[in-house]
Amino acid sequence: MTRASIAIVGAAETTRMGKVPELSQTGLHADAALNALADCGLTLADIDGVATAGHDVAEIIQYLGITPTWYDGTSVGGCSFITLVRHAAAAIETGLCKTVLITHGESGRSNNRSHRPLFPSMQQQEFESIYGPLFPPSRFTLPVMRKMKDDGLTVEQIAMVAVVQREWAALHPRATAHDPLTVDDVLNSKMIAYPFRKLMCCLVSDGGGALILTSADRAKDFPTKPVYLRGMGGESAEGPMISQMESFSSSKAFRVSGKMAFESAGITHSDVDHLMIYDAFAHLPIYGLEDLGFVKPGEGGAFIAEGHTRPGGALPLNTNGGGLSYMHSGMYGMFALQESVRQMRGVSPAQIKDAKLSLVHGVGGMFSAAATAVLTSEDQW
């Protein structure tokens, strides 16, 4: 019997999401942090570890008035917060700190920020941007078009990702988009960069979220139901230039981080009750299903199109509606984690009956990095 060592005891999003012009990016961080503290009955004085991404971690520390013994500002794109869960767990286990606050805030829509430190990388500017691909829609088209040619992935299958996730979003009062979609609706929406239509692309939102982690032996001291980390998860990176991917039909970083997470957690695919896969664009859940090993290479599009991930399906996927319909601030990984926590607490508006194990997987940049975490409602296994 193995006992959990790390627990998530606080979790919350910003009070409002979508369009929040009255708050700066720093203000969104603070709003999420205070909400997470209130969720578990702690104060800022109880925090001795701080982590964030896409924003100067020292600035967040100063703004909140925390004096930490550990901090982490790892910023590799939207999966950073999944990565930071792993880093925070390691810091707690090694005694570097006792209680970690992970914050996210991003003024993606109102643009109340002075800088965005991550993109583009120097390599992207020097070797790729000169040929025209400047933003995620144009960069992500390169691998997906090759995958369509090699694996037979169709635009209709890509469109079905958006359709199914809108079904999940309809169950969430806080989701941005609730109206039902059809494949025709998606394929008739504005062309952005082939094969991506507007409804295959993520929302652009203001918002944020925060998590509080501590040791599992303290978890029952809090008013909230603890959610436990099963194993240490996984992380990997392949590099910022999408043109240099080992394969356009598969992500090496996805495969490596996923394999590490499964091995660390000691689970098989049949153990997973609930799945969150970062979906900045509609093709990413297809890559994720294949690279994580839930389906064979080339079968992800058909798996979703056949209804296996929709409400009532065998493998509930992106049950908040994802970045396509729930919200997408620019770095979405925090919101995938928030829904995973809700599911493991049993409080999601789209709750999966008897769900005990959730896997969260995210991408950083344009297939440049990846992180995977396994959360569970059980403190031993």
C-alpha positions in Angstrom: 0.0 0.0 0.0 1.3 3.4 -1.0 0.3 6.6 0.8 0.0 10.0 -0.9 2.7 12.5 0.1 1.4 15.7 -1.5 -2.1 17.2 -1.5 -3.8 20.1 -3.2 -5.8 21.8 -0.4 -6.8 25.0 -2.1 -8.0 25.7 -5.6 -9.9 28.6 -7.1 -10.2 30.8 -10.2 -10.5 34.5 -10.4 -13.9 35.9 -9.3 -14.6 36.8 -12.9 -13.3 35.5 -16.2 -13.8 36.4 -19.8 -13.5 40.2 -20.0 -12.1 41.8 -16.8 -10.8 45.2 -17.9 -10.7 46.7 -14.4 -7.9 44.3 -13.3 -4.3 44.3 -14.4 -2.5 41.0 -14.9 -1.0 41.4 -11.5 -4.4 42.0 -10.1 -5.7 38.8 -11.6 -2.9 36.9 -9.9 -3.8 38.4 -6.6 -7.6 37.8 -7.0 -7.0 34.1 -7.8 -4.5 33.8 -4.9 -6.8 35.3 -2.4 -9.7 33.1 -3.6 -7.6 29.9 -3.2 -6.5 31.0 0.3 -10.1 31.6 1.2 -11.0 28.2 -0.2 -8.8 26.4 2.3 -8.9 28.8 5.2 -5.3 30.0 5.0 -3.8 33.5 4.9 -0.8 34.9 3.0 1.3 34.5 6.2 0.9 30.7 5.9 2.6 30.6 2.5 6.3 29.9 2.3 6.6 28.8 -1.3 5.4 30.7 -4.4 5.4 29.7 -8.1 4.1 31.3 -11.2 4.8 31.5 -15.0 4.6 34.2 -17.6 5.1 36.8 -15.0 8.0 37.8 -12.8 7.7 35.6 -9.7 9.5 38.1 -7.5 6.9 40.7 -8.5 4.1 38.5 -7.4 5.9 37.7 -4.2 6.3 41.4 -3.4 2.8 42.3 -4.4 1.3 39.7 -2.1 3.6 40.5 0.7 5.1 37.0 1.1 8.6 36.2 2.2 9.2 32.7 0.8 11.9 30.1 1.4 11.4 28.7 -2.1 10.1 30.1 -5.4 9.9 29.0 -9.0 9.3 31.0 -12.1 9.6 28.3 -14.7 7.9 29.5 -17.9 7.6 27.2 -20.8 4.1 28.1 -22.1 0.6 27.0 -21.1 1.7 23.7 -19.5 3.9 25.6 -17.0 1.4 25.3 -14.2 1.3 21.5 -14.5 5.1 21.6 -14.4 5.0 23.8 -11.3 2.8 21.3 -9.5 5.6 18.8 -10.0 8.2 21.2 -8.9 6.2 22.3 -5.8 5.7 18.7 -4.8 9.5 18.1 -5.0 10.2 21.2 -2.9 7.7 20.2 -0.2 9.0 16.6 -0.1 12.6 17.8 0.3 11.8 20.3 3.0 12.5 23.5 1.1 9.0 24.8 2.1 5.8 23.6 3.6 2.9 25.3 1.8 3.1 26.4 -1.8 0.9 28.9 -3.7 0.9 28.5 -7.5 -0.7 31.5 -9.2 -1.8 32.4 -12.7 -3.2 35.6 -14.0 -3.3 36.8 -17.6 -5.1 39.7 -19.2 -5.3 38.0 -22.6 -8.3 39.9 -23.8 -8.0 43.3 -22.2 -4.2 43.3 -22.5 -3.6 45.0 -19.2 0.0 44.0 -19.1 3.3 45.6 -20.1 5.1 42.5 -21.5 4.8 38.9 -22.4 8.2 37.3 -21.6 7.9 33.9 -23.3 7.2 34.3 -27.0 8.8 34.4 -29.4 12.0 32.6 -28.7 15.2 33.8 -30.3 15.3 30.7 -32.5 11.8 31.3 -33.7 12.6 34.9 -34.6 15.8 34.0 -36.4 14.9 30.9 -38.3 11.1 30.7 -38.6 9.4 34.1 -38.4 11.3 35.3 -41.5 9.2 32.8 -43.5 5.9 34.1 -42.3 4.6 32.0 -39.4 4.3 34.5 -36.6 1.5 33.4 -34.3 0.1 30.1 -32.9 -2.5 29.6 -35.7 0.1 29.7 -38.4 2.7 27.7 -36.6 0.4 24.9 -35.5 -0.8 24.4 -39.1 2.5 22.9 -40.1 2.2 19.6 -38.1 -1.5 19.2 -38.4 -1.5 19.4 -42.2 1.2 16.7 -42.2 -0.9 14.6 -39.9 -3.9 15.0 -42.1 -1.8 13.7 -45.0 -0.1 10.8 -43.2 -2.9 9.6 -40.9 -6.0 10.5 -42.7 -7.2 13.0 -40.1 -10.1 15.0 -41.6 -11.3 18.6 -41.0 -14.6 17.1 -39.9 -12.9 15.1 -37.2 -11.0 18.2 -36.0 -14.3 20.1 -36.0 -15.9 17.4 -33.8 -13.4 18.2 -31.0 -15.0 21.7 -30.8 -18.6 20.2 -31.0 -18.0 17.7 -28.2 -16.3 20.2 -25.9 -19.1 22.7 -26.4 -21.4 19.9 -25.0 -19.3 19.9 -21.8 -19.2 23.7 -21.6 -23.0 23.8 -21.7 -22.9 22.1 -18.3 -20.6 24.8 -16.7 -22.2 28.1 -15.7 -18.8 29.8 -15.7 -18.0 28.7 -19.3 -17.7 31.5 -21.9 -19.7 29.6 -24.6 -22.8 27.5 -24.1 -24.7 27.4 -27.4 -24.7 24.0 -29.1 -22.4 23.5 -32.1 -22.6 21.3 -35.2 -19.7 20.2 -37.5 -21.2 22.5 -40.1 -21.2 25.5 -37.7 -17.5 24.9 -37.1 -16.6 24.4 -40.8 -18.6 27.5 -41.8 -16.9 29.8 -39.3 -14.3 32.2 -40.4 -11.1 30.7 -41.9 -8.1 31.7 -39.7 -5.2 29.6 -41.1 -5.9 26.3 -43.0 -7.2 24.0 -41.6 -8.2 26.1 -38.6 -11.5 27.8 -38.6 -12.4 30.3 -35.9 -14.3 27.7 -33.8 -11.3 25.4 -33.9 -9.2 28.1 -32.2 -9.2 28.9 -28.5 -11.0 31.8 -26.8 -9.0 34.9 -25.8 -9.9 35.7 -22.2 -8.9 37.5 -19.0 -8.7 35.5 -15.9 -6.5 33.3 -13.7 -6.4 30.6 -11.1 -4.4 29.4 -8.1 -3.6 26.2 -6.2 -2.2 25.6 -2.8 -0.2 22.5 -2.1 1.1 21.0 1.1 2.1 17.6 2.6 -0.6 15.0 2.6 -0.3 14.5 6.4 -1.6 18.0 6.8 -4.4 17.7 4.3 -7.2 16.7 6.7 -6.6 19.9 8.7 -8.3 21.9 6.0 -12.1 22.5 5.4 -11.8 21.5 1.7 -11.7 17.9 0.4 -8.0 17.3 -0.4 -6.9 16.1 -3.8 -3.8 14.1 -3.9 -0.9 13.8 -6.3 -0.4 10.2 -7.4 3.3 10.0 -8.2 5.3 13.0 -9.4 4.0 13.4 -12.9 6.2 14.1 -15.9 7.7 16.9 -17.9 9.8 17.2 -21.1 10.7 19.6 -23.9 11.6 19.3 -27.6 12.5 22.9 -28.4 10.8 26.1 -29.6 11.0 25.6 -33.4 8.1 23.6 -34.6 9.9 23.0 -37.9 12.5 20.9 -36.0 10.0 18.5 -34.4 11.1 14.9 -34.6 7.7 14.1 -36.1 4.9 16.3 -37.2 2.4 13.6 -36.4 3.5 13.1 -32.8 5.1 15.1 -30.0 8.2 13.7 -28.4 7.6 15.9 -25.3 4.1 14.6 -25.0 5.2 11.0 -25.2 8.1 11.4 -22.7 6.1 13.4 -20.1 3.1 11.0 -20.3 5.2 7.9 -20.0 6.9 9.4 -16.9 3.6 10.3 -15.3 2.0 6.8 -15.9 5.1 5.1 -14.5 5.4 7.4 -11.5 1.7 7.0 -10.6 1.8 3.2 -11.2 -1.3 3.3 -13.3 -2.6 2.0 -16.6 -4.9 3.7 -19.1 -7.9 1.8 -17.8 -7.4 3.4 -14.3 -8.1 6.9 -15.7 -11.6 8.1 -15.0 -11.2 11.6 -16.2 -8.9 13.3 -18.7 -7.9 16.9 -19.3 -5.8 17.6 -22.4 -4.8 21.2 -23.2 -6.7 22.4 -26.3 -5.4 25.8 -27.5 -6.5 24.4 -30.9 -8.8 21.6 -31.7 -6.1 19.2 -33.0 -4.3 19.0 -29.6 -6.6 16.6 -27.8 -6.2 14.3 -30.8 -2.4 14.4 -30.5 -2.7 14.0 -26.7 -4.9 10.9 -26.9 -2.4 9.2 -29.2 0.8 10.3 -27.6 -0.4 9.5 -24.1 -1.3 6.0 -25.4 -5.1 6.1 -25.0 -5.5 5.2 -28.6 -3.1 4.0 -31.3 -1.3 6.5 -33.6 -3.7 7.9 -36.2 -6.9 6.9 -34.3 -7.4 10.0 -32.1 -9.7 11.9 -34.5 -12.0 9.0 -35.1 -12.1 8.2 -31.3 -13.5 11.7 -30.6 -15.8 11.7 -33.6 -17.3 8.4 -32.5 -18.4 10.0 -29.2 -16.1 8.3 -26.7 -15.1 11.6 -25.0 -18.5 13.4 -25.0 -20.9 13.4 -22.0 -21.8 9.8 -21.4 -18.8 8.5 -23.2 -16.2 6.0 -22.0 -13.4 8.5 -21.5 -14.7 12.0 -20.4 -12.3 14.5 -21.8 -12.0 18.3 -21.2 -15.2 18.4 -19.1 -15.1 22.1 -18.6 -15.3 22.8 -22.3 -11.6 23.4 -22.6 -9.8 26.4 -24.1 -12.2 26.2 -27.0 -15.4 26.9 -24.9 -14.6 27.4 -21.2 -11.8 30.1 -21.3 -8.3 30.6 -22.6 -6.2 33.3 -21.1 -3.2 32.4 -23.3 -1.6 30.0 -20.8 -4.5 27.6 -20.2 -2.9 24.8 -18.1 -4.1 26.2 -14.7 -7.7 25.9 -15.8 -7.3 22.2 -16.8 -5.9 21.7 -13.3 -8.8 23.5 -11.7 -11.4 21.2 -13.5 -9.4 18.2 -12.5 -9.5 19.3 -8.8 -13.2 19.9 -9.1 -13.8 16.4 -10.5 -11.7 14.8 -7.7 -13.5 16.8 -5.1 -16.8 15.8 -6.6 -18.1 19.3 -7.2 -17.7 19.9 -11.0 -20.9 21.1 -12.7 -20.1 18.3 -15.2 -19.2 15.8 -12.5 -18.2 12.3 -13.6 -19.9 9.7 -11.3 -17.5 7.8 -9.1 -14.4 9.4 -10.7 -11.3 8.7 -8.5 -8.4 9.4 -10.9 -7.8 12.3 -13.2 -4.9 12.8 -15.6 -4.0 16.4 -16.7 -1.8 17.0 -19.7 -0.6 20.2 -21.2 1.4 21.7 -24.1 3.9 24.6 -23.8 4.3 26.8 -26.8 3.9 25.1 -30.2 4.7 21.5 -29.1 7.9 22.8 -27.5 7.2 21.5 -24.0 4.8 19.2 -22.2 3.8 18.3 -18.6 1.5 15.6 -17.2 0.1 15.2 -13.7 -2.1 12.5 -12.1 -4.6 13.6 -9.4 -6.7 11.4 -7.3 -9.3 11.6 -4.6 -7.7 8.7 -2.7 -4.9 9.1 -0.1 -3.6 5.6 -0.6 -3.5 3.0 -3.3 
